[in-house]
Amino acid sequence: PAKGFGKLGSAGFVNYDEICRFIKSGASKVFDEDSRTPYAYMDQEWVSFDDQVSVMEK
């Protein structure tokens, strides 16, 4: 489980460039069918975000 803000969200938010670097560094990217949004995780860090698919769904 995640515990509060990790290194990724230490400023209280995460920009898209940080998410891309997080995924490139080895985070797993998953598309959640229920919420129709992607999220990425590695160790105890987790972040959800919008991509082209989730934006089109909205």
Chimera marker file (.cmm) of the C-alpha trace (Angstrom):
<marker_set name="trace">
<marker id="1" x="0.000" y="0.000" z="0.000" r="1" g="1" b="0" radius="0.5"/>
<marker id="2" x="1.033" y="3.604" z="-0.567" r="1" g="1" b="0" radius="0.5"/>
<marker id="3" x="1.727" y="5.939" z="2.350" r="1" g="1" b="0" radius="0.5"/>
<marker id="4" x="1.015" y="9.627" z="1.702" r="1" g="1" b="0" radius="0.5"/>
<marker id="5" x="3.012" y="11.570" z="-0.850" r="1" g="1" b="0" radius="0.5"/>
<marker id="6" x="6.065" y="9.738" z="-2.134" r="1" g="1" b="0" radius="0.5"/>
<marker id="7" x="9.014" y="11.222" z="-3.962" r="1" g="1" b="0" radius="0.5"/>
<marker id="8" x="6.811" y="11.489" z="-7.031" r="1" g="1" b="0" radius="0.5"/>
<marker id="9" x="4.204" y="13.762" z="-5.431" r="1" g="1" b="0" radius="0.5"/>
<marker id="10" x="6.281" y="15.568" z="-2.832" r="1" g="1" b="0" radius="0.5"/>
<marker id="11" x="5.075" y="18.974" z="-4.060" r="1" g="1" b="0" radius="0.5"/>
<marker id="12" x="1.436" y="17.898" z="-3.657" r="1" g="1" b="0" radius="0.5"/>
<marker id="13" x="0.908" y="17.305" z="-7.370" r="1" g="1" b="0" radius="0.5"/>
<marker id="14" x="2.530" y="15.409" z="-10.221" r="1" g="1" b="0" radius="0.5"/>
<marker id="15" x="2.935" y="16.790" z="-13.738" r="1" g="1" b="0" radius="0.5"/>
<marker id="16" x="2.678" y="14.599" z="-16.830" r="1" g="1" b="0" radius="0.5"/>
<marker id="17" x="6.438" y="14.687" z="-17.475" r="1" g="1" b="0" radius="0.5"/>
<marker id="18" x="7.044" y="13.231" z="-13.999" r="1" g="1" b="0" radius="0.5"/>
<marker id="19" x="4.530" y="10.472" z="-14.699" r="1" g="1" b="0" radius="0.5"/>
<marker id="20" x="6.266" y="9.613" z="-17.985" r="1" g="1" b="0" radius="0.5"/>
<marker id="21" x="9.649" y="9.434" z="-16.232" r="1" g="1" b="0" radius="0.5"/>
<marker id="22" x="8.105" y="7.312" z="-13.460" r="1" g="1" b="0" radius="0.5"/>
<marker id="23" x="6.833" y="4.793" z="-16.016" r="1" g="1" b="0" radius="0.5"/>
<marker id="24" x="10.116" y="4.807" z="-17.967" r="1" g="1" b="0" radius="0.5"/>
<marker id="25" x="11.988" y="4.098" z="-14.726" r="1" g="1" b="0" radius="0.5"/>
<marker id="26" x="10.126" y="0.809" z="-14.327" r="1" g="1" b="0" radius="0.5"/>
<marker id="27" x="6.709" y="1.603" z="-12.862" r="1" g="1" b="0" radius="0.5"/>
<marker id="28" x="3.881" y="-0.645" z="-14.005" r="1" g="1" b="0" radius="0.5"/>
<marker id="29" x="1.119" y="1.099" z="-15.976" r="1" g="1" b="0" radius="0.5"/>
<marker id="30" x="-2.417" y="-0.300" z="-15.699" r="1" g="1" b="0" radius="0.5"/>
<marker id="31" x="-5.714" y="0.803" z="-17.252" r="1" g="1" b="0" radius="0.5"/>
<marker id="32" x="-8.589" y="0.505" z="-14.782" r="1" g="1" b="0" radius="0.5"/>
<marker id="33" x="-11.702" y="-0.558" z="-16.690" r="1" g="1" b="0" radius="0.5"/>
<marker id="34" x="-14.120" y="0.545" z="-13.950" r="1" g="1" b="0" radius="0.5"/>
<marker id="35" x="-12.922" y="4.150" z="-13.699" r="1" g="1" b="0" radius="0.5"/>
<marker id="36" x="-11.686" y="4.229" z="-17.332" r="1" g="1" b="0" radius="0.5"/>
<marker id="37" x="-8.407" y="5.793" z="-16.190" r="1" g="1" b="0" radius="0.5"/>
<marker id="38" x="-4.783" y="4.668" z="-16.095" r="1" g="1" b="0" radius="0.5"/>
<marker id="39" x="-2.592" y="4.458" z="-13.049" r="1" g="1" b="0" radius="0.5"/>
<marker id="40" x="1.039" y="3.571" z="-12.451" r="1" g="1" b="0" radius="0.5"/>
<marker id="41" x="2.760" y="2.060" z="-9.440" r="1" g="1" b="0" radius="0.5"/>
<marker id="42" x="6.170" y="0.966" z="-8.234" r="1" g="1" b="0" radius="0.5"/>
<marker id="43" x="7.073" y="-0.165" z="-4.728" r="1" g="1" b="0" radius="0.5"/>
<marker id="44" x="4.952" y="2.042" z="-2.435" r="1" g="1" b="0" radius="0.5"/>
<marker id="45" x="4.338" y="4.842" z="-4.956" r="1" g="1" b="0" radius="0.5"/>
<marker id="46" x="1.071" y="5.036" z="-6.894" r="1" g="1" b="0" radius="0.5"/>
<marker id="47" x="-0.410" y="7.710" z="-9.160" r="1" g="1" b="0" radius="0.5"/>
<marker id="48" x="-3.514" y="7.906" z="-11.329" r="1" g="1" b="0" radius="0.5"/>
<marker id="49" x="-3.626" y="10.233" z="-14.312" r="1" g="1" b="0" radius="0.5"/>
<marker id="50" x="-5.375" y="10.941" z="-17.599" r="1" g="1" b="0" radius="0.5"/>
<marker id="51" x="-4.098" y="9.849" z="-20.984" r="1" g="1" b="0" radius="0.5"/>
<marker id="52" x="-5.581" y="10.107" z="-24.501" r="1" g="1" b="0" radius="0.5"/>
<marker id="53" x="-7.956" y="7.201" z="-23.894" r="1" g="1" b="0" radius="0.5"/>
<marker id="54" x="-9.299" y="8.468" z="-20.558" r="1" g="1" b="0" radius="0.5"/>
<marker id="55" x="-9.706" y="12.008" z="-21.899" r="1" g="1" b="0" radius="0.5"/>
<marker id="56" x="-11.660" y="10.681" z="-24.893" r="1" g="1" b="0" radius="0.5"/>
<marker id="57" x="-13.881" y="8.717" z="-22.482" r="1" g="1" b="0" radius="0.5"/>
<marker id="58" x="-14.763" y="11.932" z="-20.670" r="1" g="1" b="0" radius="0.5"/>
<link id1="1" id2="2" r="1" g="1" b="0" radius="0.2"/>
<link id1="2" id2="3" r="1" g="1" b="0" radius="0.2"/>
<link id1="3" id2="4" r="1" g="1" b="0" radius="0.2"/>
<link id1="4" id2="5" r="1" g="1" b="0" radius="0.2"/>
<link id1="5" id2="6" r="1" g="1" b="0" radius="0.2"/>
<link id1="6" id2="7" r="1" g="1" b="0" radius="0.2"/>
<link id1="7" id2="8" r="1" g="1" b="0" radius="0.2"/>
<link id1="8" id2="9" r="1" g="1" b="0" radius="0.2"/>
<link id1="9" id2="10" r="1" g="1" b="0" radius="0.2"/>
<link id1="10" id2="11" r="1" g="1" b="0" radius="0.2"/>
<link id1="11" id2="12" r="1" g="1" b="0" radius="0.2"/>
<link id1="12" id2="13" r="1" g="1" b="0" radius="0.2"/>
<link id1="13" id2="14" r="1" g="1" b="0" radius="0.2"/>
<link id1="14" id2="15" r="1" g="1" b="0" radius="0.2"/>
<link id1="15" id2="16" r="1" g="1" b="0" radius="0.2"/>
<link id1="16" id2="17" r="1" g="1" b="0" radius="0.2"/>
<link id1="17" id2="18" r="1" g="1" b="0" radius="0.2"/>
<link id1="18" id2="19" r="1" g="1" b="0" radius="0.2"/>
<link id1="19" id2="20" r="1" g="1" b="0" radius="0.2"/>
<link id1="20" id2="21" r="1" g="1" b="0" radius="0.2"/>
<link id1="21" id2="22" r="1" g="1" b="0" radius="0.2"/>
<link id1="22" id2="23" r="1" g="1" b="0" radius="0.2"/>
<link id1="23" id2="24" r="1" g="1" b="0" radius="0.2"/>
<link id1="24" id2="25" r="1" g="1" b="0" radius="0.2"/>
<link id1="25" id2="26" r="1" g="1" b="0" radius="0.2"/>
<link id1="26" id2="27" r="1" g="1" b="0" radius="0.2"/>
<link id1="27" id2="28" r="1" g="1" b="0" radius="0.2"/>
<link id1="28" id2="29" r="1" g="1" b="0" radius="0.2"/>
<link id1="29" id2="30" r="1" g="1" b="0" radius="0.2"/>
<link id1="30" id2="31" r="1" g="1" b="0" radius="0.2"/>
<link id1="31" id2="32" r="1" g="1" b="0" radius="0.2"/>
<link id1="32" id2="33" r="1" g="1" b="0" radius="0.2"/>
<link id1="33" id2="34" r="1" g="1" b="0" radius="0.2"/>
<link id1="34" id2="35" r="1" g="1" b="0" radius="0.2"/>
<link id1="35" id2="36" r="1" g="1" b="0" radius="0.2"/>
<link id1="36" id2="37" r="1" g="1" b="0" radius="0.2"/>
<link id1="37" id2="38" r="1" g="1" b="0" radius="0.2"/>
<link id1="38" id2="39" r="1" g="1" b="0" radius="0.2"/>
<link id1="39" id2="40" r="1" g="1" b="0" radius="0.2"/>
<link id1="40" id2="41" r="1" g="1" b="0" radius="0.2"/>
<link id1="41" id2="42" r="1" g="1" b="0" radius="0.2"/>
<link id1="42" id2="43" r="1" g="1" b="0" radius="0.2"/>
<link id1="43" id2="44" r="1" g="1" b="0" radius="0.2"/>
<link id1="44" id2="45" r="1" g="1" b="0" radius="0.2"/>
<link id1="45" id2="46" r="1" g="1" b="0" radius="0.2"/>
<link id1="46" id2="47" r="1" g="1" b="0" radius="0.2"/>
<link id1="47" id2="48" r="1" g="1" b="0" radius="0.2"/>
<link id1="48" id2="49" r="1" g="1" b="0" radius="0.2"/>
<link id1="49" id2="50" r="1" g="1" b="0" radius="0.2"/>
<link id1="50" id2="51" r="1" g="1" b="0" radius="0.2"/>
<link id1="51" id2="52" r="1" g="1" b="0" radius="0.2"/>
<link id1="52" id2="53" r="1" g="1" b="0" radius="0.2"/>
<link id1="53" id2="54" r="1" g="1" b="0" radius="0.2"/>
<link id1="54" id2="55" r="1" g="1" b="0" radius="0.2"/>
<link id1="55" id2="56" r="1" g="1" b="0" radius="0.2"/>
<link id1="56" id2="57" r="1" g="1" b="0" radius="0.2"/>
<link id1="57" id2="58" r="1" g="1" b="0" radius="0.2"/>
</marker_set>
